[in-house]
């Protein structure tokens, strides 16, 4: 006989929703989206998939600093 554990839906989703709504996670998602866009553009130029790791390293070296500066500027602008 196996014991089963049941959790209420709100118990299992609450920590996830707190995490997913955090500013840090939102920044991660925005950065990941930029890396994936860079991967697509560079793969099109190369004529083949360059892979996530190569795109990540290339984006960090060429674009991350300016992208972060731009994001910080946008975040400090009054709405």
FIKOLZA-1660 file (N, C-alpha, C; in steps of 0.1 Angstrom, whole numbers, plus 5000, padded with zeros to 4 digits):
% residues 79
   i   px   py   pz ch aa at
   1 5008 4988 5000  A  X  N
   1 5000 5000 5000  A  X CA
   1 5009 5012 5000  A  X  C
   2 5006 5022 4991  A  X  N
   2 5014 5034 4990  A  X CA
   2 5006 5046 4997  A  X  C
   3 5013 5054 5004  A  X  N
   3 5008 5066 5009  A  X CA
   3 5008 5077 4999  A  X  C
   4 4998 5085 4998  A  X  N
   4 4997 5096 4989  A  X CA
   4 4996 5109 4997  A  X  C
   5 5002 5119 4991  A  X  N
   5 5001 5132 4997  A  X CA
   5 4992 5141 4988  A  X  C
   6 4983 5148 4994  A  X  N
   6 4975 5157 4987  A  X CA
   6 4978 5171 4992  A  X  C
   7 4978 5181 4983  A  X  N
   7 4980 5195 4987  A  X CA
   7 4969 5203 4980  A  X  C
   8 4965 5213 4987  A  X  N
   8 4955 5222 4981  A  X CA
   8 4961 5230 4970  A  X  C
   9 4954 5233 4959  A  X  N
   9 4960 5240 4948  A  X CA
   9 4966 5253 4952  A  X  C
  10 4960 5261 4962  A  X  N
  10 4966 5273 4965  A  X CA
  10 4980 5272 4973  A  X  C
  11 4981 5260 4980  A  X  N
  11 4994 5258 4987  A  X CA
  11 5005 5255 4977  A  X  C
  12 5002 5248 4966  A  X  N
  12 5012 5244 4957  A  X CA
  12 5016 5256 4947  A  X  C
  13 5007 5265 4944  A  X  N
  13 5010 5275 4935  A  X CA
  13 5014 5288 4941  A  X  C
  14 5011 5291 4954  A  X  N
  14 5015 5303 4960  A  X CA
  14 5030 5306 4959  A  X  C
  15 5039 5297 4963  A  X  N
  15 5053 5301 4962  A  X CA
  15 5057 5303 4948  A  X  C
  16 5052 5296 4938  A  X  N
  16 5055 5298 4924  A  X CA
  16 5051 5312 4920  A  X  C
  17 5039 5316 4924  A  X  N
  17 5034 5329 4919  A  X CA
  17 5042 5341 4925  A  X  C
  18 5046 5339 4938  A  X  N
  18 5055 5349 4944  A  X CA
  18 5068 5350 4936  A  X  C
  19 5074 5338 4933  A  X  N
  19 5086 5338 4926  A  X CA
  19 5085 5344 4912  A  X  C
  20 5075 5340 4905  A  X  N
  20 5073 5344 4891  A  X CA
  20 5069 5359 4890  A  X  C
  21 5064 5365 4900  A  X  N
  21 5061 5379 4900  A  X CA
  21 5072 5388 4906  A  X  C
  22 5083 5382 4910  A  X  N
  22 5094 5389 4915  A  X CA
  22 5101 5397 4904  A  X  C
  23 5107 5409 4908  A  X  N
  23 5114 5417 4898  A  X CA
  23 5126 5410 4893  A  X  C
  24 5133 5402 4901  A  X  N
  24 5145 5394 4896  A  X CA
  24 5141 5384 4885  A  X  C
  25 5130 5377 4887  A  X  N
  25 5126 5368 4877  A  X CA
  25 5121 5375 4865  A  X  C
  26 5114 5386 4866  A  X  N
  26 5110 5394 4854  A  X CA
  26 5123 5398 4846  A  X  C
  27 5133 5403 4853  A  X  N
  27 5145 5407 4846  A  X CA
  27 5152 5395 4839  A  X  C
  28 5152 5383 4846  A  X  N
  28 5157 5371 4840  A  X CA
  28 5150 5368 4827  A  X  C
  29 5136 5369 4827  A  X  N
  29 5128 5366 4815  A  X CA
  29 5131 5376 4804  A  X  C
  30 5132 5388 4807  A  X  N
  30 5135 5398 4797  A  X CA
  30 5149 5396 4791  A  X  C
  31 5159 5393 4799  A  X  N
  31 5172 5390 4794  A  X CA
  31 5172 5378 4785  A  X  C
  32 5165 5367 4790  A  X  N
  32 5165 5355 4782  A  X CA
  32 5158 5357 4768  A  X  C
  33 5148 5366 4768  A  X  N
  33 5141 5369 4755  A  X CA
  33 5151 5376 4746  A  X  C
  34 5159 5385 4751  A  X  N
  34 5169 5392 4743  A  X CA
  34 5179 5382 4737  A  X  C
  35 5184 5373 4746  A  X  N
  35 5194 5363 4741  A  X CA
  35 5188 5354 4730  A  X  C
  36 5175 5350 4732  A  X  N
  36 5169 5342 4722  A  X CA
  36 5167 5349 4709  A  X  C
  37 5164 5362 4710  A  X  N
  37 5163 5371 4698  A  X CA
  37 5177 5372 4691  A  X  C
  38 5187 5374 4699  A  X  N
  38 5201 5374 4694  A  X CA
  38 5205 5361 4687  A  X  C
  39 5201 5350 4693  A  X  N
  39 5204 5337 4688  A  X CA
  39 5197 5335 4674  A  X  C
  40 5185 5340 4673  A  X  N
  40 5177 5338 4660  A  X CA
  40 5184 5347 4649  A  X  C
  41 5187 5359 4653  A  X  N
  41 5194 5368 4643  A  X CA
  41 5207 5363 4638  A  X  C
  42 5216 5359 4648  A  X  N
  42 5229 5354 4644  A  X CA
  42 5228 5340 4637  A  X  C
  43 5218 5332 4640  A  X  N
  43 5217 5319 4633  A  X CA
  43 5212 5322 4619  A  X  C
  44 5204 5332 4617  A  X  N
  44 5200 5335 4603  A  X CA
  44 5212 5340 4595  A  X  C
  45 5220 5348 4601  A  X  N
  45 5232 5353 4594  A  X CA
  45 5242 5342 4591  A  X  C
  46 5243 5332 4600  A  X  N
  46 5252 5321 4598  A  X CA
  46 5246 5310 4589  A  X  C
  47 5233 5310 4588  A  X  N
  47 5227 5300 4579  A  X CA
  47 5225 5287 4586  A  X  C
  48 5227 5287 4599  A  X  N
  48 5224 5275 4608  A  X CA
  48 5223 5279 4622  A  X  C
  49 5217 5270 4630  A  X  N
  49 5215 5273 4644  A  X CA
  49 5228 5274 4651  A  X  C
  50 5231 5285 4657  A  X  N
  50 5244 5287 4664  A  X CA
  50 5244 5281 4678  A  X  C
  51 5232 5278 4683  A  X  N
  51 5231 5272 4697  A  X CA
  51 5230 5283 4708  A  X  C
  52 5223 5279 4719  A  X  N
  52 5221 5289 4729  A  X CA
  52 5233 5294 4736  A  X  C
  53 5243 5285 4739  A  X  N
  53 5255 5288 4746  A  X CA
  53 5263 5299 4738  A  X  C
  54 5265 5296 4725  A  X  N
  54 5272 5306 4717  A  X CA
  54 5265 5319 4717  A  X  C
  55 5252 5319 4715  A  X  N
  55 5244 5331 4715  A  X CA
  55 5245 5339 4728  A  X  C
  56 5244 5331 4739  A  X  N
  56 5245 5337 4752  A  X CA
  56 5258 5344 4754  A  X  C
  57 5269 5338 4751  A  X  N
  57 5283 5344 4753  A  X CA
  57 5285 5356 4744  A  X  C
  58 5280 5354 4732  A  X  N
  58 5282 5365 4722  A  X CA
  58 5273 5377 4727  A  X  C
  59 5261 5375 4731  A  X  N
  59 5252 5386 4736  A  X CA
  59 5258 5393 4748  A  X  C
  60 5263 5385 4758  A  X  N
  60 5269 5391 4770  A  X CA
  60 5281 5400 4766  A  X  C
  61 5290 5395 4757  A  X  N
  61 5301 5403 4754  A  X CA
  61 5297 5416 4746  A  X  C
  62 5288 5414 4737  A  X  N
  62 5285 5425 4727  A  X CA
  62 5274 5435 4732  A  X  C
  63 5264 5430 4740  A  X  N
  63 5252 5437 4741  A  X CA
  63 5247 5439 4756  A  X  C
  64 5251 5430 4765  A  X  N
  64 5245 5430 4778  A  X CA
  64 5246 5443 4786  A  X  C
  65 5258 5449 4786  A  X  N
  65 5260 5461 4793  A  X CA
  65 5251 5473 4789  A  X  C
  66 5250 5475 4776  A  X  N
  66 5242 5485 4770  A  X CA
  66 5227 5482 4772  A  X  C
  67 5223 5469 4771  A  X  N
  67 5209 5465 4773  A  X CA
  67 5205 5468 4788  A  X  C
  68 5214 5465 4797  A  X  N
  68 5211 5467 4811  A  X CA
  68 5210 5482 4814  A  X  C
  69 5219 5490 4809  A  X  N
  69 5218 5505 4811  A  X CA
  69 5205 5510 4805  A  X  C
  70 5202 5506 4794  A  X  N
  70 5189 5510 4787  A  X CA
  70 5177 5506 4796  A  X  C
  71 5177 5494 4801  A  X  N
  71 5166 5489 4810  A  X CA
  71 5165 5497 4822  A  X  C
  72 5176 5500 4828  A  X  N
  72 5176 5508 4841  A  X CA
  72 5171 5522 4838  A  X  C
  73 5175 5528 4827  A  X  N
  73 5170 5541 4823  A  X CA
  73 5155 5541 4822  A  X  C
  74 5150 5530 4815  A  X  N
  74 5135 5529 4813  A  X CA
  74 5128 5528 4826  A  X  C
  75 5134 5520 4836  A  X  N
  75 5128 5518 4848  A  X CA
  75 5127 5530 4857  A  X  C
  76 5136 5539 4855  A  X  N
  76 5136 5551 4863  A  X CA
  76 5128 5563 4857  A  X  C
  77 5123 5561 4845  A  X  N
  77 5115 5571 4839  A  X CA
  77 5101 5572 4845  A  X  C
  78 5096 5584 4848  A  X  N
  78 5082 5585 4853  A  X CA
  78 5072 5580 4843  A  X  C
  79 5062 5574 4847  A  X  N
  79 5052 5568 4838  A  X CA
  79 5041 5578 4835  A  X  C
% end
